[in-house]
Amino acid sequence: MGDLPPERVTPTYPFLNTGVDLCGPFQYRNTRKAPPIKCFVAIFVCLVTKAVHVELVYDLSTAAFIAALHRFVARRGKPNLIQCDNAKNFKGAARELAELSRHFASQQHQGAVIDDCANKDITFKFIPPRSPHFGGLWEAAVKSLKQHLKRSIGNYVLAQDEFVTLLTRIEACLNSRPLTQLSTDPNDLEVLTPGHFLVHRSLTCFPEPNLSDIPRNRLDRWQENQEILRRIWKRWAIDYLSGLQPRTKWTRMRDNIMVGTMVLLKEDNLPPLKWRYGRVSNIFYGDDKNVRVVDVRTVDGEYRRAINKICVLPIHQSTTEANESGIINAVVP
């Protein structure tokens, strides 16, 4: 296992180093009888404290994502680093912020404070393509929200204000999960949660009655929202607890991949008898001096992949070993 990057282990303010991802699509209604409208949800995760911030994104355009980013910055403060995948709307947002930063820097009448703010713009750091495990922190947050939200709501469509309220309350649920103990005092039963980093105390809610025994068609709109949140909480809490069980790590060292190695790419939905293979043209080391990402040159172009998305072909087998393993030697004239 590779070491955690510095932005994951260096103590900073909440959301100073942030990961973001979009999930969806979901649906909401402007009014109770209006047609459903497709929307998405942006999940911002603090890389240090694991705190979560949820924003509603009304479409997949760059403008919609920048609007959600502005709302996030207005509530949580401007981050120095945002890590995300290579989605086009994220790339478009990075380009527009860079152009805005260059525009601010070109104004000669700016004061020293504006110059300092323009130089400290947000840095977008993109993970390698098709390598979601590089963003496991925010992918886990997406799973916690998307999977249980869709299972609990199903085909039911909430009104816009109800959906926003539900997302905010789910955010509070995620930020209330226990991380570790606060002290070694045996009488101290308080645990550290992401909410402590945000409001300096644990997040709590008003006591609410259990409405699980009441048929859904007899609930009013607010009670229905409460019942949806209760079902989401029940599912997520069980999954979170099971996820705290010990898991194995990669403990055996392997040889680093070298330039020129023939590899197979793990691609989805390839037609029968179609294999995508090529040779490694460039390698990228992690902080632990182990190769984590490679560029592969194929007949269809060059692809950048993480090492768990490629398979190294056997190149050090002898002829006897190859024949014993079922590989047939072919004589090419």
N, C-alpha and C positions, 0 to 999 in steps of 0.2 A: 504494500500500500504506500502511495506517495504521501509526503507530508502535506499538511494543510497550508495553503498559500498565506502570505503575511496579512492580507486583508481579512482573513477569517480569524486570526488569533491576536491581532494587535488591538488593544483596548481603545475604543473611540466612542464618540457620541452615537446614539442610535441613528441608524439609516445614513451614516456618513459613507459607508460602503454598502451598496444595495444591489440586490439581484432582482430582476423583474421578468415576468412571463405573462402571456395572455392565455386565457382558457375560455372555452365556449364551443359553439354559440349557445346563448340562452335566449329567452323571449320574455317580453313584458308588454303591458298595454298602457297607453296613455290614459284611457278611461276604461271603465268596466266593460263596455260594449264595443270598444275600438278593436280593430284587427291586431294580431300579435306583431311585434316589432323585434327583429333580431338584434342582439347586443352581445358584448363580450365583457370579460372581467379581467382587469390588470391586477396582478398580485405582486406587491413590492415586499421583499424580505430583507431584513438587516442581516448582513453576513456575519456580524459579530454576536449580536444579542438574540438573533432568530425571531425578532419581532416582525409582525406581518401588518401590512397596510393594504386594504382592498379598495379599488376604484372601479366604477362602472365605465366602460368604454362603449360608445354608441355604434361604432363600426371599426373596420380594420384599416382606416386611412391614417396617414401620418398626422394629419391635423387632430384627429380624435385622440391619438396616443399622446401628442404634445399637450393637449388640453388636460388629459388625465395626469400627465407628468407635472403640469403647473399646479393642479389641485394637491397633488402629493407634496410638492415643494412648499406650498403655502401652509400646509398643516404640519409637516415633519421637518422642514428645513432643507436646504440645498445639499445634496450629496456630492462628494468629490468623485466617486466612482460608481458607475452603474454597469453591472454585468448582465448580459442577456444573450439569447441565441441569435441566429442570423436571419430572423424574419425580416421581410422587406420593410415593414412599417417601422421596425427598430432602426434599420439602416437609414431610412429616410429621415427619422427624427435626429439621428446623429449628424447627418449632413446639414439639416436646417439649423441645428444648434451651432455647428461649426461656422456656417455662414453668418449667423447672428453674432457670434463672437468676433469674427473678422470685421464685421461691420462696426461693432462697438470700438474695436481697436483702431479703426481708421479715423475716428472722430478726434480731431486735434484739440478741440476745446474741452475735452473731458478733464475732470479733476483727478487728483491722485486716488481718491476712493473708487471712482468708476473704473480707472485703469486697473486697480488691484482686483476688483470684482471680475472684470473682463478676462484677466489672466488666469483666474481660478474657475474656469468653466468646468462643466461636467464632462468627465472622461467616460466614453463608452468602451467597454472591453467585451469583444465578442468571443464566445467559445467556438471551438471547431465545428464545422458543419456536421449534422447528424450525430452529435455526441452529447445526448442529454445528460449523461452521467457527470459531465463537467459542471453542470448546473443542478446537481442533485438537491441542493438546499431549497431552491424555489420550485423545482419539480415536485418535491414532497409536499410543499404547500399547495400547489395546484391540485395534486391528487387528493389532499385532505378536503379541499373545497369542492372541486368539480364532481368527483365520484359520488360523494354523499349528497350533494345538492341535487344532482339529477335523479338519484335513487329515491330521494324523499319527495321531490316535487312531481317527478314524472312528466306527464303532459299538461299539468296544471300551469296556467299562466297567471302571474301576479300583476297587479298594477305597478306602475313605475315607483311610486313612493314606498309601496310595500316591499318591492324587490330590493330597493336601496337600503331600507331598514333591515331587511333580513341579511344582506351582505355585511352591513356594519356590525350586526350582532354576531355573525359567524366570525368576523375579524376579532371580536372580543373573546370568543371561545378559543380561537387559536392562540391568542396572546395570554390566555390564562393557563396554559399547559405547564406543568412543573418541569423545571430543568434540573435543579439540584437543590440540596439543602442550603439554608442560609448560614447555619452555624453548627458546631459540633455539640452544642448544649443539648443534653437529652430531654430537657423540658421545652425546648424550642420546636414547635410543630409547624413553623412557617417554612415554606419552600420558595425558592427563587423562580420567578416566572418572567417571560418577556414583558409583561405589564409593569414590573418593577422598574425597568429601564425607561418606561414611557411616562408613568404617573407616580413613580416612587412608592407604589403600594400594589397589592394584588387587585386584580379586576374582579369586581363582584356585580351582581345584578339584583333586582328586586325579586323577592320570593313570589313565585307564580304557581297557580294550581296545576295539577296534572289533568290534562283534558283527553287522555288517551281512551277513556271509556265512553266518551261522547261521540256520536256519529258526526262525520265531517260536515254533512249538510245542515246540522243544527248549530254549527259554530258561526259566530260573526267574523268579520274580516280580521280583526286584531287577534281573536282567539285562534283563528286558522293560522296566522303568522306565528303565533307562539307554539302551536302544535308542530308546525314544520320545523322550527328551530329545535324543538325537543327531540324529534326523530333524527335530525342531523347530528345533534350532540351525542345521542346514544350510539349511533353507528361509529362516529369518529372517535369517541372516547375508547370504545372497545379496540378499534384498530390501533390507536396510539399506544395503548397499554401493551398490546401484543408486539408492537414495534420496539419496545424497550428491552425485549429479551436479547441476550448476548448473541452476536452474529460473528461468523468467522471472517478472517482477513486473509489477504494474499501474503503468505509467509515464505514462499519459495522463490528465490531469485532466478530470473531467466536472462539469457543473453540479450543484449540490446540489438535491435534491428539495424542493419547496415544499409547504406546506399547501394542500390543495385539488386537487392533481394527481390525475388519473384514472390508475389503475394496474390491471394484471392481476396476480393472485396465482398463483404457481406451486404448484399443488396436485396431489397424486398421486391416482390412482384416481377421478377425476371421471367421471360418466357421459357418453356422447356428447352433443354439442351443449350441454354445460353449461360455462359459464365463470364463474369467481369474480372479480369485479372490484369496485372501490370507489374512494373518494377518501381521500387521506391526511389524517388528522385531527390528527396530532401527529407531531413529528419529534424525534429524539434525536441529539445531536452526540457525536462522539468527542473525544478530547483534541486531535486535530489540526484541530478545527473543521469537520470534514466529517460529513455525515449518514451514520450507520451503521445506525440502526434507525428504523422508522416504525410508527405505528398507522394501520390502514386500516379505514375504516367501510364496511361492505357491508350488503346487505339481510339477511344472516344474522347480523349482529352485527359487533363490532369485533375485529380481529386485529392482533397485534403480530408483525412480520416484519422480518428483516434485508433490506437493500437488494438482495442478490443473489437474494432469493426473490420479487421483484416485477418487473414489466415496465411501464415508463412508456409510455402510449399517445402517439402523435404528436399534438402540440397546436400546433406552430408551422409546419405545412405549409400552403402556399397551396392554393387549389382546383386550380390546374394541376398542382402537384407531387403532390397527392393522386390526381388522375385518372391521371397518368402512372405512379404507383406501384401502380395497380390498385384504389384505394379508390373506390367508387361513391357519389356523392352521392345521398342519399335525401331526397325531399321529404315531410315529415310534415305532413298537413293540420292 
